[in-house]
Amino acid sequence: MDMITTWEFWQQTGWGLVKLVWQMAVIVIPLMVCMEIMKDLQVLDKVSGWFHWTVKPFAMSPAAVFPLLVGLVFGLAYGAGFIIQAAKEGTLGKRDLYLISLFLVVNHSAIEDTLLFAVVGANGWVVLIFRFVASILITWAVGRFIMPVEKVHQEI
């Protein structure tokens, strides 16, 4: 009897994993294809230009805009894919990569976490605004005092 139960457990677990990977692939693969097409059509360059003002206070390059926006909108895991891709392509410097990661660590899963906190009784707007302001202040402080642009350029 234990052998059948164990087999059923592993069968259900395996099938559940296959379904989960399939669901993720159905979402992620089309998004990645769209992003590559937008990159080839230079749409991402235009979007980065429009939103460059968002990274100016941190003295980050315009190339940092898109991975930061993707991380905010789609979450840390998907944003990490773009951050890793930008690192491999060399479009972002170490400072930009660090500051994007820092911002997203403080303010990842903004929508999901806010909804979860709201479900248990927290004010969703307070949670969302606090996390956003905290991520801005922490990233700005680290970028200004711990990793200033001048210091980074001197070390290179």
ZIMO-V631925 format. One record per backbone hydrogen bond with DSSP energy under -0.5 kcal/mol. NH is the residue of the N-H (numbers start at 0). CO is the residue of the C=O. Records with the same first field share a line. If there is no record, write none. Layout:
# ZIMO-V631925
NH=CO ; CO
This chain:
# ZIMO-V631925
4=0
5=1
6=2
7=3
8=4
9=5
10=6
11=7
12=8
13=9
14=10
15=11
16=12
17=13
18=14
19=15
20=16
21=17
22=18
23=19
24=20
25=21
26=22
27=23
28=24
30=26
31=27
32=28
33=29
34=30
35=31
36=32
37=33
38=34
39=35
40=36
41=38
42=37
43=37
45=41
46=42
47=43
48=44
49=45
50=46
51=48
53=50
54=51
55=51
56=52
57=54
58=55
59=54
63=60
64=61
66=62
67=63
68=64
69=65
70=66
71=67
72=68
73=69
74=69 ; 70
78=74
79=75
80=76
81=77
82=78
83=79
84=80
85=81
86=82
87=83
88=84
89=85
90=85
91=85
96=92
97=93
98=94
99=95
100=96
101=97
102=98
103=99
104=100
105=101
106=102
107=104
112=108
113=109
114=110
115=111
116=112
117=113
118=114
119=115
120=117
121=116
123=121
126=122
127=123
128=124
129=125
130=126
131=127
132=128
133=129
134=130
135=131
136=132
137=133
138=134
139=135
140=136
141=137
142=138
143=139
144=140
145=140 ; 141
146=141
151=147
152=148
153=149
154=150
155=151
